[in-house]
Amino acid sequence: MAGLDEVTRRLRRELGDATVIDDRQQLRTYECDGLAHYKVVPGLAVLAATAADVVATVRACAEHGVPFVARGSGTGLSGGALPHADGVLVVTSRMRAIREVDRDAQRAVVEPGVINLQVSRAAAAGGYYYAPDPSSQQVCSIGGNVAENSGGAHCLKYGFTTNHVLGVELVTPAGDVVTLGGKAVDPPGYDLLGAIVGSEGTLGVATEVTVRLTRAPETVRTLLAGFADTDSAGRAVSAIIAAGVIPAAVEMMDALAIEAAEAAVRCGYPAGAGAVLIVELDGPEAEVEAQFDSVVGFCREAGATELRVAADDTERALFWKGRKSAFAAVGRISPDYIVQDGVIPRTALPAVLRAIAALSTGSGVRVANVFHAGDGNLHPLVLFDADVPGEAEHAEEVSGAILDLCLEHGGSITGEHGVGSDKAKHMPRMFSPEDLDTMQLVRCAFDPAGLSNPGKVFPTPRLCGEVPGRHRGAHPLVEAGLADQF
């Protein structure tokens, strides 16, 4: 703690009392991210307003060997922004300047605390928008999107954050400022930018991000289809993709997720449906109209019980309101829940959903399914009541079993929420020790002292050394008495 005390005194001198928080009650505000199941109160929080604030904080940490964790809006769902009990939390939510919107070059330059949806609003006047659209896009920040390589409903056609980030100004774990990439596409040299996007804050702190803007499509058509069950809806998805149609988005919700959305936002989805699909096409009008007729036909052939086509932007927004609010809406039907994030091949959707249903029935744990059906990215919501002894642990077991199902069907333990603290224990199920040691070498190249978001991603806390993976360091969950959950 001596090092942290030194860092606290130094940052108070350099940044001022209004920027540095060390009162424990105030620090509890930052004890978790969107995954509230894990909580650790940070030793110190710095409310950075400028890149200089971040540099001063990271340099102080580097000089005194104090770990640090970057945090944006705190909407992450894997415990990626879980603080370190004896470390510094670098909060970037005050860094909300949109520095440039260059519509001619289709680029925008923003600070990390800028909210995702604000980028689209800033570019809208010129007919552009920012394509990655996580469900939390009204509150999540660009810096967090970069850290987690966030996706969203429209990632099927437009890709993830990594496909739209062209440059990053980064404060390295040593406190140096480097610029990776820029406005140009594919700069020469090693793809260090590709390593940074999706690195979950383990390689440094972004203080500026250059993103690609996308031209708004000429036409958008949105369909809401109700089905008796998820098998029928899955057949429709398979038929659409097999025909060579690539919608902007294909989203599915099961009966329990529909129930939650109706309770929360009254979205008016088909009554009694066992599943709904939202299918959206965009692009040139002639192409969209031709493909849309095919999509309607595929849904009918798969047994759609009800079909609705959005008549205007207002109705389209209502279709999406239920889906976009689904995670939060589950709070209407359950006091607590775990949002999981796994990936499977599209062809495995029916089998995996049946297996999840069987797992839910056999365990007595309710599971609501919301997912990007077009690319097989599942978001099962495992419901429980933390006030009932044993329910949280039981829910974790079911959550882990769902990830095992994803792996058994050739998938992955994460699609867009990251590994963070929550899924680090599952990494050995997907990767060999040699794989993990190789990943660790990349991390050590950026952060040999192991100070930047330590204890995340890898299955055991480890420091850099001559033999990768053999040196162990303290993990915040261990210090908080949560080792049995890690």
N, C-alpha and C positions, 0 to 999 in steps of 0.2 A: 504493500500500500504506500510505501515511502515514495516510489516513483510516481504514483497517481497524485499524491499530495504536491509533489514538485510541479507536475503538469498543471494542476489546478491553480496554484499560485502564479505560475508563469502566464497562463492564459487569461487570468483575471487582469494582470497588468497589461497584456498586449491587446486584449479584445474587449475588456470591460465587463462589469458585473451583469449587465443586461443580456450578455451573450452566453455566459457560463452559468450552468445550473448544477448545484451540488446538494440542494435540499432534498432529502429522501422522499418526502411526500410529493414534491413536484416531479421527481424522477420516476415515480410510479406511473406517470402518464406514458412513459416510453418502455414499459416493462415487457411488451410483446408487440408483434405485428398482427396481421389479420388472423393468424393462427394463435388464438388466445389460450390454447391448451398448454403451451410452454410459456413460462414467465420468469424473467430475470431482471432485477432492478439494476440499471447501469451505475457504475461508480461516479460518472460525470456525464453531462450532456452539454454539447456546444451547439448553439443555434446559429449556424453559419449563414451570413448574409452575402458573402462575397467569396470568390475563389481564394483571395488572400487569407480569409478566415480559415478556410480548409487547409491551406498550406501551413499556416502557423500551428494549427492543431496537430496535423500529421507529423510535422517536424518535431514538435515537443514530445509526441508519443514515441517517435523513432529514437530520439536522443535518450529517453529515460526507459526504453523497453516496455512501454505500456501499450496493450492491445487497443485497437479501435474498430468500430463498426459504423458503416454509413447507413443512413436511414432517410428515405424520402417521405412519402405520405403514410407509410406504414400499412399498406393494404396487401402486402405479400401474404401468401397462404402456405408457406413451407417453413416458417421460422427463420428465414434468411436474414432478417434484421433483428434477431434476438440479441440483446445487448450482452456485453461481458461484465460480470459483477465487479471486476477490478479494472475495468477499461473505460474508454471514452466513447460515447455515442455521438457521431457527427451528423447532425440533423440538417438536411439541405432544403427543407420545405420553404424557407424564406427566399431561396434563390429562384425567383419566378419571372425573370425578365426574358421576354422574347426579343432577342437582340437584332434579328434580321429575318425578314420574309422576302425572299427573292423569287418572285413568281416566274420571271423570265427563265431563270436557271432551274426552277422547280426545287428550290432548296429553302430550308429555314434553319436558323441557328438559335438555340434556346439554352437556358440554364437548366440544371437538373431538376429543380423543383417545379418546373412548369407542368401544369396538369395536361394529360394526354389530349383531352377534348379541346383545350384552348388552342392547340396548334391548328386544328382544323378550322376553328372559328376565325383565327387570325388570317388564314389563307383563303377563306370562303369567297371573299369579295372578288378575287381573281379567277374563281372557278376551280380551285384546288382544295385538297384536304390531305390529312395524314392518315394513311390506311390502317395501320395496326390499331385494333379497337378492343382491348380487354373489356370484360363486362364491367369493370370498375373504372372505366375511362373518364367518368365525371370527377373522380377523386384521385386516381393513381397518377404518379409523376413519371416524367420521361426518364429521369435517372434510374428509378426502380425498374422501369421497362427495359432499359439497357442491361441492368444487372441480371435480370431474370430471362432476357430474350422473350418477352411476353408476346402472346399471339392475339387471339380474339376470334370473334365469330367469322370474320372475313379473311382469316389466314389461309383458308383453302385455296383461294384464287390469288391472293396478294402476298402471302408469305408472312413471316414473323418479323419482329423488330430488326433482326440482323439483316434483313433484306431492304431495310429503309434507313439504316444508320450509315452515314458516309464518313463521319469524323467524330472524334472525341478528344477533348482536352482532359487530360488525366493527371491527378496528383498521385504520384507513385508512393508506395509504402515508405520510401526514404524521404518524402516531402518535396521531391522535384516535380516540376510541371513539364509534361511532354504533350505534344500534339500528334495524334495518330489519324491518318487519313485527312480528309478535308472535303471540299465541294466536288472534286474530281472523282470519277468512277475508277475503281481498281488502280490505285497508285502503285508504283513499283516497290519491290522489296517484300519482306515477310508480311504475312497477313496478321499483324499484331492486333489490329482492330477486331478481327474475327475472334481472337482469343479473349478480348475484353468483353465483348457482348455475350452475355450469358455466364460470365464468370462469378456471378453472385457476390460481388464486392470483395473477392479474395485477392484481387490483383491491383487494387487502388480505388480512388474515388473520382468519378466523373464530375467535372465542373462546367463543362460546356459540351453540347451535342449538336452536330450538324445532321439534319434528317432530310430525306427525300420527300417531296410533295407529289401527290398523284392527282392527275386531272380528273375532275368530277365526271362520271359517266353521262352519256347522252340520255340514257333511259335506265330506270330501275323498276323491276317488277317483283313483287313479293307475294308468295303464296303461303297460306296456313292450311295444313291438312291434318285432319283428325283420323286416328286409326284405332282399331279395337285393341291392339297390343303392339309391343315394341318389335316383334318379329315381322309384322306386316309393314311397319314403318321402315325397318331395316331392308326389307326387300325392295321398297321404293328407292331407297338411297343407292343400293347396289345397281339397280336398273338405270338410274340417272347417270351414274359415273361410268358404267359399262358402255353406255351409248355415246360416250365421248363428250358429254355436257359437263362443263366445269362451272358450277354456280359460284357466285361470290360468297355464298354461305349456305350451309345445310346444317340446321340445328335440330336436336331432338330432346324432348322432355317426356318422362314417364308419368304415370297417374299421380304418384305422390308429389312429384315436383310441380305438376299442374295444380294440384290442390293447394300447395303452398303459395304459388303465384297468384291464384285467384283470391286467396285470403288476404294477401298483401296489397295487390294493386288492381284487382278486379279487371283483369285483362280480357275477359270474355272468351276464353278458349272453348272449343266444342265440349258441351256437357257430356259427362260419362266416358270421355275418350281415355283409352288405355295408354295412348301416346300421341304426341303432336309433332309434326315436322314444320319448321319454317324454312322455306327454300327461297333464296333471293338470287335473281339474275341481274346483271348490269352490263352495259356496253352499248354498242351501236343499236339503234332502235330495231332495224330489220332483223338483225341476228337474235336479239333478245326475244322478240315476238315469236320467231320460229322455234327457238329452243323452249320457250315457256309453254307453248302448246304441247311439246313432247313431254315436259315435266309433269304437266297436268295429267296427261295420258298414263304415264308411269305410275303416278299416285293412284289413279283409279284402278289400274290393273292390279296393283298391290292390295287393293281392298279398302281404300280410303272411305271413311264413313261420312266425311264432310270436307268440302273444299271451299276456301274463301280466298279471293284475290283482293289485295288492298286497292281501294279505289283512289286513294290519294295519300299524301305524305302523313296526314293525321292518322289514318287507319294503319298505315305501315308502321308508324311509331308505336301504336298500340300493340300490334303483333309483337314487336321487339321488346316492349316494356316488360312483358311477362318473363321473357327469356333473360333480359339484362338484369332483372331484379331477383332472379331465382335463388342465388346464394343467400342473400339477406332475407328473402321471403321465407326460407325454411325456418327462420326464427319464430314464425307464427305458429308452427306446428311442433316445434321441439325446442326446449330451453338451450340445448347445446348440440353442436354437430362438428364433424371433421370433414373438410372439403378435400377429397383426394384428387389425384391427377395422374392418370395412367394412359398409355397409348396402346392400341391394338390395330392389326390390319382390319380394314373395313369389312372384309369377308367374314371376319370372326365376330362381328357385332352380335348376331343372334345368339350364338353359342355362349359368349361371355355374359350377355345380359341375362340369359336363362340361368347361368351358373351363379351370378350375383343374386338373383331372386331366390335361388335354392339356398344360398349361403345366408341370406337375410331370414328366410323362413326357419332354417335349422338353428340359427343362433338366437332368434328372437330380437334381433337388432334391425330396425327399419333402415332402409337405404333408398334414397331418392336419387334418380339418375338424370343428369343434365349434361349434354355433351355436344361436341363438334362432330356430328355424325359423318360429315364429308371426309374427314381425315382420321377418324378413329380415336380422337382425343376424348377420353372419358373423364367426367367430373362427378363421381359418386359422392353423395352427401350422406355420411354415416351419422345417424341421429342417436342421441343419448341424453341423459340427465346427470350432470356432474354431482348433484346432491344425493344421488342414490349410490351407496357404496358398491364399487366394482363395475359400474356401468361404463365409466371412462376407459378403464383397462380393457373391458370387453369390446368396446367400440374400436379401440386401437388394434385389437386382434383381427377384427373383421376388416378394418381398413388395410392392414398388412396382407390379409388373405386375398383381397381384391387385386393388390399389386402383383401377388404371386400368379393370379389368373392371367394378368396381362403378360407376364413373362412367359408363362406356359404356352401362350398363343402367339409367341414371336414378337411381343411388344416391348414397351419400355416403362420404367417406373415414374417417368415424368415427361410431360409434353411442353408445358409452358410455365408451371408454377415453381420450377426449380427443385433442388434437393434440400438445401438449407440444413436445418437441424432435424426436421421431421423425418426425412427419408434417407439420411446418411446411413442408418443401420441397414437399409435395403441394398446399398450399393454392391456388397459382395455377392448378392444373388444375381446381379447382372454382369459384373465385371470380375475378372480374375485378379489375384494379388499383383501380378505383373502389370495388368492394365492400370490398376490404381497407383502403383508406384511410378509409372510413366506419367500419369496425370500430375502426381505430386512434384515431379521434376519441373514441369511447366510452372507450377505455383512457386516453387523455390527460386526459379530464375527471376521472378518479379519481386518476391517477398522472402528473402532468405531468413529473416528474423521471425517470420510467422506471425506478424502483428495485425495484418489486415483481415478482419472478420475471421478470427481463428475458430477452429472447431466446427466449421461448416463443410458440407459436401462430402468429406471423406468419412468413412465408417468409424475410424478411431482418431482421436486428436493426435496430431503428429507435427513435429517440427522438422526443419530441413537438416540433413546430415549426410554423411558419406554413403549410408545405406538407406535409400528411400523407404519410408514406411516403418522404420525401426525405432524412431525417436518419438516419444510421446510427450505431449504437453497437456496442460490443464484445459478442461472444457467447461464453459459456463454452466452447462446443465449438471455436470458433476458437482461443481461448486454450489449449485443451488439445491442439491439433494435430489436431483431428478435423473440420476445415472441409470436407474432401472428402466427408464423410459427411452433411453438413448441407444 
